[in-house]
Structures are given as C-alpha cells and as structure tokens.
Amino acid sequence: MTSSELETPPLDTARRLAERGDLDGAAAILSELAADPDEPDRAQAAVGLAVVLEERGDVEAARAAARTALATGHPEYASQAACHLAQGFEREGRAEQARAAWQAVLGVGAAAYVPLARLALARLAVRAQDLEEAERELRAAMAAGDGEVAALAAQELADLLMEHGEPEAAAELLLDALEAVPEEETPGLRVRLGIAHLELACAEFAETVEGGADAQTSALAIELLARTLPLRGRDDDAGRVWSYGLEHADETLAAEVRLRYQRDT
C-alpha cells in the first residue's frame, strides 16, 4: 500500500471500494467505523454501511446499521438513516413501520428532511384512507419551508379535495399556494387551478339545470355541462346529461337540446 493510500480517510477508501463493486471490502471498513462509539464519523459510516449491505442483499443487517446511525441523533446522517428505513418499509408494504420511521425523521428535526417526511406521511394516510390525517400532513408539508415540496403538497391536497367534492376549497388553496411558492413551481398549480374551475363550472351548470331555469338557459347549461365533463374524463356522465336533455318531458327544452347536440353531427 502506498503512502497516499495510507493517508486516505477510511470513509473515502470504503466509498471507492463500493464504487468498484467491492461491497465486502467496503462493508468491512464501514463496520469497523460504525462499531466504535468514539469514532467521529460513526453516523456517516453507519449510513454508508446500511446502503452497502442493502446492495449486497442483507436487508436486516442494513436496517441494523441504519438504526445505529439513527441512534446517534446526527442531524444529517440520522435523518438519512430514518429515510432509508422508511423507504425500505414502504417498498415492502409495511405501512406502520414506514410511518414510525418517517416520524423518526420528524423527531430528528433536520429542516432539509422534514418536508419530505410530511409528504410521505400524507401518502401513507391516503393509502389508509385517513383523509383528515392526509390533509394535516399535506398542509404541514406546505408550511415546512421547501418551495418544491410545498407546490407538490398543494397539488396533491387540491386533488384530494376535488376527489371528495370540494373544488371551491381546492381553488382557494391553490390561489394561496400560488402566492407563496417560487415562480418556477407555479405551472402545476395553475393547471390544478384550471381543473378546480372546471369542477366549479360543472357544479354551476348542474345547479342551473336542477333549478328549473327557462328552456333556453337550461339547454345551454346542459350543453356546457355535457361538453365540459369529458375534459374531466367523465364521458359516461356527459352521455347521461345529453340523454336527460334530449328525453326531457318539456318538448321545448328537448328541442333546444337537440339543436345543440346536432351541431356535432
């Protein structure tokens, strides 16, 4: 071994070995560092060991290494270790363990990782159909200080609100988010806002029809509703709206709808 190799920090040596595919050699160095409570780079070594062991296929040993890093409380590497655990549990469908690991990220409190943890907890809540918890976590992600994550959380929350019949709340949320996030994060929010407005328009058209307006106004509302619904992927609903108008007992209304419908034929 050359003098330059002797002077190379062990962590760098382990990284180079891992990059060359020598996972056993890297694991041996990292294991020694992670086992020493007085080693200043213990947390980083333990995270590296977790990654190497997982690549080697030793999942449980990788998790033990990640827990070693987590126990150090190091802001950066304990957070990385908790994320490593959480993502592994999610891949395996172990929701409760994943939730606990993401909560551990919050417990460490490193600002760079909190928004991602909030977003992940919201994702788990949606899968569990706990919509109140999902909304709380998404709002917390929006407030956590990361513009990119805030925009993504706002989009996901808006989708959730629209899926559950609250387009007005979704539109208000998106307008607030557009004021708060960086300009480069706004395109997705603007698209969602347009979708929310489509949903609101559909609700207004439907209410007009149900409210018993005059034949010409009702026919216009039926046409607008039937032509807007496909934009939301609701072709079957659009067909039912046309049928409602074409078969209406009010002959004047049915004739008005027929004229509008036949513009496509």
Number of C-alpha atoms within 10 A of each C-alpha: 5 6 7 7 10 10 9 10 9 18 18 11 18 24 21 15 17 19 11 10 13 15 20 15 15 25 24 12 18 27 17 15 22 23 14 11 11 9 12 11 16 24 29 23 29 31 28 28 30 30 23 24 22 17 13 15 11 13 16 12 14 25 23 16 26 29 21 21 28 27 14 15 15 17 17 18 24 27 30 22 31 30 24 22 24 25 19 18 18 17 10 9 11 13 18 13 16 25 22 16 27 26 20 21 27 19 13 20 16 17 16 14 21 24 27 21 24 26 24 24 25 28 19 19 20 16 12 12 11 13 17 12 17 25 21 16 23 28 19 18 27 25 15 18 15 18 21 15 21 26 25 19 26 27 23 21 25 28 17 18 20 20 11 10 13 16 24 17 15 26 24 13 19 26 15 12 22 19 10 16 20 14 10 10 18 20 12 15 23 17 13 21 23 13 20 24 16 18 22 18 18 21 14 14 22 18 14 18 19 10 10 10 13 12 18 15 16 24 27 18 23 28 21 18 23 26 18 19 20 14 13 11 10 13 15 11 14 21 14 12 19 22 16 14 25 22 14 14 10 11 13 14 21 22 18 19 26 18 12 18 18 8 7 6 5
